[in-house]
Amino acid sequence: MKAWKLLAAAVAVLGCVAGASAQEWPQKPVKIVVPYPAGAGVDPVARLVGQKLSERWKQTVIVDNKPGGSGTIGATYVARAPGDGLTIMMSATAEVVINQFIMDKMQYDPETDLVPVTLAVRLPFILVTHPSNPYSNIAELVAYAKKNPGKVTYASSGPGTPQHLAAVLLEQLSGTQMVHVPYKGIAPSITDLLANHVSIGFAGLPAGLPHVQKGSLKPLAVSSKASSPAAPQVPPIAATPGLEQFELNQWFGIWVPKGTPEPVVAQIQRDIAAVLQMPDVKETLEKQGAQPSGMPTAEFAKFVQSERKKFAAIVKSAKLD
């Protein structure tokens, strides 16, 4: 009986220590690593969230851009960082899901070296074309592509990027053949879409929507299952008969190095979820076409695994591996 009491006391002490470590964290500045250049994609979201976390934690939160290698340079840095919760990554899809299926060698294993914490935002793509092109919706595009195989070209920000794989999925589900024109980033692809040098292209809503609003690009559809609140007039691809299974979005997630204590992971998830639901943060993100999340860690881990299966199937079908 005495032994059981001692064991119970030890467990209680350990529980208190774990709780205290989470409450005391962070005692030093926290770094949010963004594996992309400043001002691009993930960066504005990381800076908005980082500012609010700094206020919440009463600690400096630094956004550290480490671009290159389709996100792998920044992800490698985080994977090799101490698991103390002071190094966090806000990722895009490539470095934690897609690259493992298209790169021969990576310096980290996204499934074991990085711990998923929470989904920050979902970011649907908008499929756009030049206003002079003879199709104004997905059904018309598919019909045109079938009558003119190989004539429709599509832009992406590079081979194996979500924009590329979204077009590949559209080809697969619609039974069409289009020509991939890869660019080094989204900006030059938008430039050529505006000049009608390439037929269509998937762009993140923050990049594509301003040109749609100006009338310089024509929207065909969005890549999410439902219309985006930022562009409610643009239907989803899945609303087109025969394409009901289409859904492919960019998303940004929060990760920490393996070995990060579970109480710290839980606190990061709770605090980021709270920040994402702050009215001013939510309004700012939704105006840009981003859908704030903050989902629980276990749910996010399942979501990541489902995304890996989805992208692996697309890559394999397109023979990109």
C-alpha positions in Angstrom: 0.0 0.0 0.0 2.8 2.3 0.9 4.5 1.6 -2.5 1.3 2.5 -4.3 1.1 5.8 -2.4 4.7 6.6 -3.3 4.1 5.8 -7.0 1.0 8.0 -7.0 2.9 10.8 -5.4 5.7 10.5 -8.0 3.1 10.6 -10.9 1.6 13.7 -9.4 4.9 15.4 -9.1 5.8 14.6 -12.7 2.4 15.9 -13.8 3.1 19.1 -12.0 6.5 19.4 -13.5 5.1 18.9 -17.0 2.4 21.5 -16.3 4.8 24.0 -14.9 7.2 23.6 -17.9 4.4 24.4 -20.3 3.3 27.4 -18.1 6.8 28.8 -17.9 7.5 28.4 -21.6 8.6 30.5 -23.4 11.3 32.0 -21.2 13.4 33.0 -24.3 12.6 34.5 -27.7 10.8 32.2 -30.1 11.7 31.9 -33.7 9.2 31.2 -36.5 11.1 29.8 -39.5 9.5 30.5 -42.9 11.1 28.4 -45.7 10.3 31.1 -48.3 11.4 34.7 -49.0 10.1 37.7 -47.1 6.8 39.0 -48.5 5.9 35.8 -50.3 3.1 33.3 -49.5 3.7 32.1 -46.0 5.6 35.1 -44.8 2.7 37.6 -44.3 0.7 35.1 -42.4 3.7 34.1 -40.2 4.3 37.8 -39.4 0.7 38.5 -38.5 0.5 35.4 -36.3 4.0 36.1 -34.8 3.0 39.6 -33.7 0.0 38.4 -31.9 1.9 35.5 -30.3 4.5 37.9 -29.1 1.8 40.0 -27.3 0.2 36.8 -25.9 3.5 35.2 -24.7 5.0 38.5 -23.6 8.1 37.4 -25.4 9.9 38.3 -28.6 8.8 36.3 -31.6 11.1 36.5 -34.6 10.2 35.5 -38.2 13.3 34.0 -39.8 13.1 33.5 -43.6 15.2 30.6 -44.9 14.2 30.2 -48.5 15.5 27.8 -51.1 15.2 24.2 -52.2 11.4 24.2 -52.5 11.2 24.9 -48.8 13.7 22.1 -47.8 16.4 24.5 -46.6 14.2 26.0 -43.9 12.6 22.6 -43.1 16.1 21.0 -42.6 17.1 23.8 -40.3 14.0 23.2 -38.1 14.4 19.5 -38.2 17.9 19.8 -36.8 17.0 22.4 -34.2 16.6 21.5 -30.4 13.2 20.3 -29.4 12.6 23.0 -26.9 9.7 24.7 -28.6 11.7 27.8 -29.3 12.0 27.0 -33.0 8.7 26.7 -34.9 8.1 26.4 -38.6 5.2 27.7 -40.6 5.3 25.6 -43.7 3.6 25.5 -47.1 2.7 22.1 -48.6 5.8 21.3 -50.5 8.4 20.8 -47.8 6.2 18.6 -45.5 4.1 16.7 -48.0 5.0 16.9 -51.7 8.8 16.9 -51.9 9.2 13.5 -50.4 7.5 12.0 -53.5 9.4 13.9 -56.1 12.9 14.4 -54.7 15.5 11.7 -54.8 17.1 12.7 -51.6 16.1 15.0 -48.7 18.2 15.9 -45.6 15.3 15.3 -43.2 12.3 13.0 -43.0 9.1 15.1 -42.8 7.3 12.2 -41.2 9.7 11.6 -38.3 11.9 14.7 -37.9 9.1 17.2 -37.7 6.1 17.2 -35.4 2.8 18.5 -36.7 1.2 21.0 -34.3 -1.8 22.7 -36.1 -3.2 23.9 -39.4 -2.8 27.6 -39.7 -4.7 28.4 -42.8 -6.2 26.8 -45.9 -5.6 28.9 -49.1 -7.7 27.9 -52.1 -6.3 28.5 -55.6 -8.2 30.4 -58.2 -8.0 29.2 -61.8 -7.7 32.2 -64.1 -7.3 33.0 -67.8 -7.0 36.0 -70.0 -10.4 37.7 -70.7 -10.0 37.1 -74.5 -9.9 33.3 -74.2 -13.1 31.5 -75.4 -14.0 29.8 -72.2 -15.6 31.4 -69.1 -16.1 28.4 -66.8 -14.6 24.9 -66.2 -17.2 23.1 -68.4 -16.2 25.3 -71.4 -12.5 24.9 -70.7 -12.8 21.1 -70.6 -14.8 21.1 -73.8 -12.3 23.4 -75.5 -9.3 21.3 -74.3 -10.9 18.1 -75.5 -11.5 19.6 -79.0 -8.0 21.0 -79.0 -5.7 18.5 -77.3 -2.3 20.0 -76.4 -3.4 23.6 -77.3 -4.3 24.7 -73.8 -1.2 25.6 -71.8 -1.1 26.0 -68.0 1.3 28.0 -65.8 2.7 26.9 -62.5 5.3 28.2 -60.1 7.5 25.2 -60.8 7.4 21.4 -61.4 5.8 19.5 -58.5 4.4 22.6 -56.9 0.7 22.5 -55.7 -0.2 24.7 -58.7 1.3 22.2 -61.0 -0.4 19.2 -59.3 -3.7 21.0 -59.2 -3.6 21.2 -63.0 -2.5 17.6 -63.2 -5.5 16.6 -61.1 -7.8 18.6 -63.3 -6.4 16.8 -66.4 -6.8 13.4 -64.7 -10.4 14.0 -63.6 -11.6 15.7 -66.8 -9.7 13.4 -69.3 -8.0 16.3 -71.0 -4.4 16.9 -72.2 -2.8 20.2 -71.6 0.8 21.5 -71.7 2.6 22.4 -68.5 4.6 25.7 -68.6 6.7 25.9 -65.4 7.9 29.3 -64.0 10.3 30.2 -61.3 7.7 31.4 -58.9 4.2 32.7 -59.1 5.0 36.3 -60.1 6.4 35.5 -63.6 3.6 33.1 -64.2 1.0 35.9 -63.4 2.9 38.2 -65.8 2.5 35.8 -68.7 -1.1 35.1 -67.8 -1.8 38.8 -68.0 0.0 38.9 -71.4 -1.9 35.8 -72.6 1.3 34.0 -73.3 -0.1 31.0 -71.4 -3.7 29.9 -71.4 -4.6 29.2 -67.8 -3.0 29.0 -64.4 -3.8 28.2 -60.7 -2.9 31.1 -58.4 -3.3 31.6 -54.7 -6.2 33.9 -54.0 -4.0 36.7 -52.7 -2.0 36.7 -56.0 -4.8 36.1 -58.4 -7.8 37.9 -57.0 -6.6 41.5 -57.4 -6.2 40.9 -61.1 -9.7 39.4 -61.3 -11.1 42.4 -59.5 -9.4 44.7 -62.0 -10.8 42.7 -64.9 -7.3 41.9 -66.3 -7.8 38.2 -65.6 -11.0 36.1 -65.9 -11.9 33.7 -63.1 -12.9 30.2 -64.1 -13.2 28.5 -60.7 -11.7 27.9 -57.2 -10.0 24.7 -56.1 -11.8 24.3 -52.8 -14.9 22.2 -52.4 -17.0 25.4 -51.7 -16.7 28.9 -52.9 -14.4 31.2 -51.0 -15.8 34.0 -48.9 -13.2 36.3 -50.6 -14.7 35.5 -54.0 -18.2 34.1 -53.5 -19.1 34.7 -57.1 -16.5 32.2 -58.4 -17.8 28.6 -58.3 -15.7 25.6 -57.2 -14.3 23.2 -59.8 -16.2 20.5 -57.9 -19.5 22.1 -58.9 -18.9 21.0 -62.5 -20.5 17.6 -63.4 -17.9 14.9 -63.5 -15.4 16.9 -61.3 -17.2 16.5 -58.0 -14.1 14.8 -56.5 -11.8 17.8 -57.3 -10.3 19.5 -54.2 -6.7 20.7 -53.9 -5.7 23.6 -51.8 -2.5 25.2 -50.6 -2.3 25.3 -46.8 0.2 26.5 -44.2 0.9 24.4 -41.1 2.8 24.7 -37.8 5.6 22.3 -37.0 8.2 21.8 -34.3 11.3 19.5 -34.1 10.9 16.0 -32.8 11.5 15.7 -29.1 9.5 18.9 -28.3 7.6 18.2 -25.0 3.9 17.5 -25.5 2.8 20.2 -23.0 4.7 22.8 -25.1 3.2 21.4 -28.3 -0.3 21.7 -26.8 0.3 25.2 -25.7 1.6 26.3 -29.1 -1.5 24.8 -30.7 -3.9 26.4 -28.2 -2.3 29.8 -28.5 -2.1 29.8 -32.3 -5.7 28.6 -32.5 -6.7 31.5 -30.2 -4.8 34.0 -32.3 -6.3 32.8 -35.6 -9.8 33.4 -34.2 -9.1 37.0 -33.1 -11.5 39.2 -35.0 -8.8 41.5 -36.6 -6.6 38.5 -37.5 -9.5 36.6 -39.0 -10.7 39.5 -41.0 -7.3 40.3 -42.4 -6.7 36.6 -43.5 -10.2 36.2 -44.9 -9.9 39.3 -47.0 -6.8 37.7 -48.5 -8.7 34.6 -49.3 -7.2 32.5 -46.5 -9.4 30.4 -44.2 -8.0 30.4 -40.6 -8.0 27.1 -38.8 -6.1 26.1 -35.7 -7.3 22.6 -35.7 -6.3 20.2 -32.8 -3.0 18.5 -33.1 -4.3 14.9 -33.5 -6.8 16.1 -36.2 -4.0 18.0 -38.0 -1.8 14.9 -38.0 -4.6 12.9 -39.7 -5.1 15.7 -42.2 -1.4 15.7 -43.1 -1.5 11.9 -43.7 -4.5 12.2 -45.9 -2.8 15.0 -47.9 0.3 12.8 -48.3 -1.8 10.0 -49.8 -3.6 12.4 -52.1 -0.4 14.0 -53.4 1.4 10.7 -53.7 -1.3 9.4 -55.9 -1.3 12.5 -58.2 2.5 12.4 -58.5 2.5 8.6 -59.3 -0.3 9.0 -61.8 1.5 11.9 -63.5 4.8 9.9 -63.5 6.6 12.8 -61.7 8.4 10.6 -59.3 
